[in-house]
Amino acid sequence: MILPDWVPLSDDEVVRFLVGAAETAGDVPLVLYNPPHAKTQVPPPLLKRVTARVPQLVGVKMAGGDDAWYAAMAEAVPQLSIFVPGHLLASGLVRGAHGNYSNIAAMTPRGAVAWYRLMMTDPAAAADVERRIGEFFVRHLAPSQARGLSNPALDNWPPSVAGQTSA
């Protein structure tokens, strides 16, 4: 589920909305999707408040963060599964993420599977792949993003959409 996005919400409004969503969902486990472009960001302390009121919340899909963010998440909501963007999975797994919502799989399913296997067998090599993916994003996707192409469109990057005309 995702928070309403027409206006930024206060912390109390976030809790109220998620409690209402959980009441509607009943026993269905819930995952909160809180992308970086959402008007309301849900930091670890607020997630802790939410999980105290919404036991159906089993995971979050977020942008991830630095070591301090992962430590705060582990302290605040150790019971939640943490999912991060696909291009940050190698560093995310090392820091405590449990999985990803994979923009990489949208671009290259076989590549995503091979990279995940590398994460399990050779984390240093997987980190190098993540670094190179980051360079690719800066070189090929960031210019299209700067021109206004949305993240969902970029996640399904064919060269004709992102403005790339040759390799």
N, C-alpha and C positions, 0 to 999 in steps of 0.2 A: 504494500500500500504506500501511497505517497501523501504527504500533507497537502491541504489546499494551498494553492500557490498564487492566488490573486492579490494577496496582501501578506506582509510578514506577520507571523503570529507571535504572541507573547508566550512565555514558558507555560503559563496556566492554560492558555488556549491549546497549545500542543498536547498537554496532558489530557485536557477535556476531549479533544478530538480523537485521540488514540483510545481513550477509555470507551468512547461511544462506538468507534469502529470495532473494538474488541467485543463489546456487548452485542453488536449486530452479527459479528462473525461466529459467536458461540465458541465451540471447541476447536475451531479451525486455527492452526498455528499461523502467526503473522510474521512477515518480514517487512521492515520499514525501509523504503528506498528514499535516501536523502542525498540527492546528487549535488555536486558543487554549485550548480546554477540555481538551486532552489532558493526561494526568497527567505525561507526559514531554515537555518542550520541548527542541527540538534547535537550539541556537544555532549561529551561523556557524563557530566553531572546531571544534565536533563534526561539523558537516557536512563540513568539510575532511578530518577523519579518516576519515569514512565514504567519501567519494569516492575517497580513496587506496586503499581496499580494495574498493569496489563500482563498477567502471566502468560498469555498466548503469544507474546512477542518472543520469538525464538532467534531472530537474526536481524541484521541491518546490512544494507548495501550502501556504502559510503565511499568517498574519495580516498580514504586512508589519510595518512599523515606521517609525521616524523616519529622518532623513537618516543618522544614525550607523549604524543597522541596515543600510540599503541599502549604505552604503560598506563595512561589514564583510562583507556577503554578496558584493559585487563583488570584494573582495580575497581572501576565503576560497574561494569557489566560482564563479569567473567562467564556468566551463563549464556551469553548471546554468541551466535555464530557471526563472524565479521567477514563480509564480502567486500572486495576492493575492485577497482578497474583491472581489466585483464592485463594491460601493459605494465602494471605495478605488482603483479602477482609474485614474482620471484622475491622481491624485497619484502612484500607483505607477508608471505609465508614465514620468512625468517623472523619477522617481528611479531607474529601472532595471528595473522589473518587465517581464515579457514577455507577460503575459496574466492572466487571472483565472478563478476558479471563481465563476460569476455568480449570486448571489442576486438581482441586479437582473433578469437574464434570466428567472429563475423567476417574478418578479412581472410583468414587462412585456417580453416578447421584442422587440417593435418599439422600445420605448423604449431598451432596451440597445443595439440596433443604431444607432439615431439618436445616442445619446450617444457611442458609440465613434467614429462618423464625426466628431462634433464634436471629440473628442479629437485626431483626426488633422488637423483643419482650423483649430480655434480652441481651443488648450489653456486659455486664460484663461476662456473661456465654459464649457468643460467643467469647470474647477475650480469655477466658481460652481454648476453643477449638482451636483457632488459635495458642496459645502457644503449645498445645499438638501436633498439626499438625507440627509445627516447630521442635519439638523434634523427631517426626517420620521421618521427612526429614533428620535431622542430623544423626539419627541412621541407617536408611535404604536406603536412596537415595544418600546421600553425598558420601559414599564409592564407589558406582557405577559411580557417576559423576567423582570422582577422578581417576577412572580407564578409563575414556574417553567416557562414555555413554553420549550422547547428551541430552540437556534439552527436546527436543521434544520426545525422546524415554522415558525419565523419566516421562514425563507427562502422559504417558499411561502405568504406572507401573504395570505389572504383576510380581509376585515374581520370575518367572523363568528368566526374563530379568534383573532385578535389583540385582540378586545374592542372594536373600533371599530364603532360603530353608525350613525354619520352622518359626512358629510364636513365 
